[in-house]
Amino acid sequence: MTTDRVHLPEFSRLTWSAVDPAARPTFNPAGVAELVRMLPPAADVPPPGTDWRLVGFWYDRMTEALVEHLGDWVVGWSFTFAMEDYQDRGVVPVWRARRPAVTTPQETLTCIADAVVAWHDLLVEFATDDEGRFTAAGPPAADGTGEPPAWRVVRGAGQVTLYTLPRDLRLPHPSQLSWADTDLRDRALDPNMVLAVVSDLIAAAELPSPRADWRLRDLWLENVSAGLIERYGRWAVGWRWSLGEGDLDGGPVGSWCCFRHSVTTPEATATAISAALVEWRGWLDDVAERFNRFLPLPADDLDGWERAVAHLVTAVGDSTHYESGWYRCCVTVLGWFLDAAGIESTRRAELLEHAVAGRFNSWVEPPRAVVTSVAEDLARQVTVDRA
């Protein structure tokens, strides 16, 4: 096993031959706790409060070790099952991925062992369905596959698999920044000093390999962003808002794509990140200059508002190349413009929803008539609201 990535069987592709408890007659539930404690990752139980990505990666390492010792079937240890009346689908099989919270090493490892035994017991029940909990909802007869009727029920058509992935991110997406965060006209940036700052950040934390688990790569990038924010301010988080389907999707930054394509040696990576930060700052300065062309706008200047909105939509489209998710950047800039113009925060989202929602698409430059319509709608709402 490697220490920076894992390879696990896909739970959704488990066959009955892979999970059939009859294939492991020597399985001893009483020995699972000892087995779990002797696995190599058991020595590295994360302490409470560890970043969710590291916790998830550690659980995958534990699962990989369990699979190596017990077989593919054990990959299902973190799933629970029930027949439920789910939403509008009626009573269907519902699988839920649930890993225990990390507490003390002893408690955490005990929870894993208990879950492995519970999963084995559930497979035994699927094989026999002694209580008839499942076959009543399934096909009435065998279908020639050799699978127990209960297994065909719980893995059959209509099943739902639910994954809960914590997203406790420390940093905002650039679209969540306020205009106060990004209006940098009084805050100078020396491009010649950026490379030294970024190089120090990279030297302070080991650079993951390009093939490392995505969670390790994502956390490393977030730590770089956190360092840049500490040095320069919240606006710096946008250095990763790359063109198209890059790290954050649909931004204006061309100097950076994503870890997979932009990270190489520490030196080259520092150069790429520095260029991205400087480019992002230049784009923000350009946005501010465009705002200055139109603001302040009188409350009743309908034509002025229409020209400003149409100009900004086109400018954002040009800078993002109208690629994947470009409209999110467009809505962000329009929101900043409304903010800079003095429109109350409680009204901005409603105005943008009314004027923009559903009007733009990824990879498509909107027809001029659509841009004009959006500008007219937003201008009309703003001038009516402020008149």
Residue pairs with C-beta under 8 A, 6 or more apart in sequence:
1 40
1 61
1 64
1 65
1 68
3 61
4 208
4 209
4 211
4 212
4 213
4 216
5 211
5 212
5 213
6 57
6 60
6 61
6 63
6 64
6 213
7 64
8 60
8 63
8 64
8 67
8 75
9 18
9 67
9 72
9 75
10 75
11 75
11 76
11 79
11 95
11 97
11 161
12 161
14 72
14 73
14 75
14 76
16 145
16 146
16 147
16 148
16 151
17 23
18 71
18 72
18 73
19 72
19 73
19 76
19 123
20 123
20 127
21 27
21 120
21 123
21 124
21 127
22 127
24 70
24 71
24 73
27 70
27 120
29 117
29 120
29 121
32 113
32 116
32 117
33 109
33 110
33 113
35 66
35 69
35 70
35 113
36 42
36 62
36 66
36 109
36 112
36 113
36 116
37 109
39 62
39 65
39 66
39 69
40 65
41 58
41 61
41 62
41 65
42 62
42 105
42 109
44 58
44 61
45 58
45 102
45 105
45 108
45 109
46 54
46 55
46 58
46 102
47 102
48 101
48 102
48 103
50 102
51 219
52 166
52 167
52 168
53 215
53 216
53 218
53 219
54 215
54 216
54 219
55 102
56 99
56 165
56 166
56 215
57 213
57 215
57 216
59 78
59 99
60 213
62 112
63 74
63 75
63 77
63 78
66 74
66 75
66 77
66 116
67 74
67 75
70 116
73 123
74 116
74 119
76 119
77 112
77 115
77 116
77 118
77 119
78 97
78 98
78 99
78 115
79 95
79 96
79 97
79 98
79 119
80 95
80 96
80 98
81 93
81 94
81 95
81 96
81 122
81 154
82 94
82 96
83 91
83 92
83 93
83 94
83 133
83 134
83 137
83 154
84 91
84 92
84 94
85 91
86 92
86 94
86 160
89 158
89 160
91 137
92 158
92 159
92 160
93 153
93 154
93 155
93 156
93 158
93 159
93 160
94 159
94 160
94 161
94 162
95 159
95 160
95 161
95 162
96 161
96 162
96 164
97 161
97 162
97 163
97 164
98 164
100 108
100 111
100 112
100 115
102 108
125 131
125 133
125 150
126 134
126 148
126 150
126 151
126 154
127 148
127 150
127 151
128 148
128 150
129 135
129 148
129 149
129 150
133 150
134 149
134 150
134 153
134 154
135 149
135 150
135 153
137 153
138 149
138 150
138 152
138 153
138 156
139 149
139 152
139 153
139 156
141 149
142 149
143 152
145 152
169 222
170 222
170 226
171 222
171 225
171 226
171 229
171 237
172 234
172 237
173 237
173 248
174 237
174 238
174 240
174 241
174 248
174 251
174 332
175 328
175 329
175 331
175 332
177 234
177 235
177 237
177 238
177 332
178 336
178 339
179 335
179 336
179 337
179 339
179 340
180 339
181 233
181 234
181 235
182 235
182 238
182 284
182 287
182 288
182 336
183 288
183 340
184 233
184 235
184 281
184 284
184 285
184 288
185 285
185 288
187 233
189 232
189 278
189 281
191 274
191 278
194 274
194 277
194 278
195 270
195 271
195 274
197 227
197 228
197 231
197 274
198 224
198 228
198 270
198 273
198 274
198 277
199 266
199 267
199 270
201 223
201 224
201 227
201 228
202 224
202 266
202 269
202 270
202 273
203 266
204 227
205 220
205 223
207 220
207 263
207 266
207 269
208 216
208 217
208 220
208 259
210 259
210 260
210 263
217 259
217 263
218 259
220 259
221 240
221 247
221 259
224 273
225 236
225 237
225 239
225 240
228 236
228 237
228 239
228 277
229 236
229 237
232 277
235 280
235 281
235 284
236 277
236 280
238 251
238 253
238 280
238 284
239 253
239 256
239 273
239 276
239 277
239 279
239 280
240 246
240 247
240 248
240 251
240 253
240 256
240 276
241 247
241 248
241 250
241 251
241 252
241 253
241 280
241 329
242 248
242 249
242 251
242 253
242 254
242 256
242 257
242 258
242 276
243 250
243 251
243 252
243 253
243 254
243 257
243 320
243 321
243 323
244 250
244 321
244 323
244 324
244 325
245 323
245 324
245 325
246 253
246 256
246 257
246 258
247 256
247 257
247 258
247 259
249 324
249 325
249 328
250 320
250 323
250 324
250 325
250 326
250 327
250 328
250 329
250 362
251 320
251 329
252 279
252 280
252 283
252 316
252 319
252 320
252 329
253 276
253 279
253 280
253 283
254 279
255 272
255 275
255 276
255 278
255 279
256 262
256 272
256 273
256 275
256 276
262 269
262 272
263 269
263 272
283 319
286 315
286 319
287 315
287 333
287 336
290 311
290 312
290 315
291 336
291 337
291 340
293 308
293 311
294 304
294 307
294 308
294 311
294 337
295 337
295 340
295 341
296 341
297 304
297 305
297 308
297 341
298 304
299 383
299 386
299 387
300 383
300 386
300 387
301 383
302 379
302 380
302 383
303 379
305 375
305 378
305 379
305 382
305 383
306 372
306 375
306 376
306 379
307 375
308 337
308 375
309 334
309 337
309 355
309 374
309 375
309 378
309 379
310 371
310 372
310 374
310 375
312 330
312 333
312 334
312 337
313 330
313 334
313 366
313 371
313 374
313 375
314 371
315 333
316 326
316 329
316 330
316 333
317 326
317 330
317 365
317 366
319 329
320 326
320 329
320 330
322 363
322 364
322 365
323 362
323 363
324 362
324 363
325 362
326 360
326 362
327 356
327 359
327 360
327 361
327 362
330 356
330 360
331 352
331 356
334 352
334 356
334 378
335 348
335 349
335 352
338 347
338 348
338 351
338 352
338 382
339 345
339 348
341 382
343 351
343 382
343 385
343 386
347 385
351 378
351 381
351 382
351 385
352 378
354 377
354 378
354 381
355 374
355 377
355 378
355 381
356 374
356 378
359 366
359 370
359 373
359 374
360 366
360 370
366 374
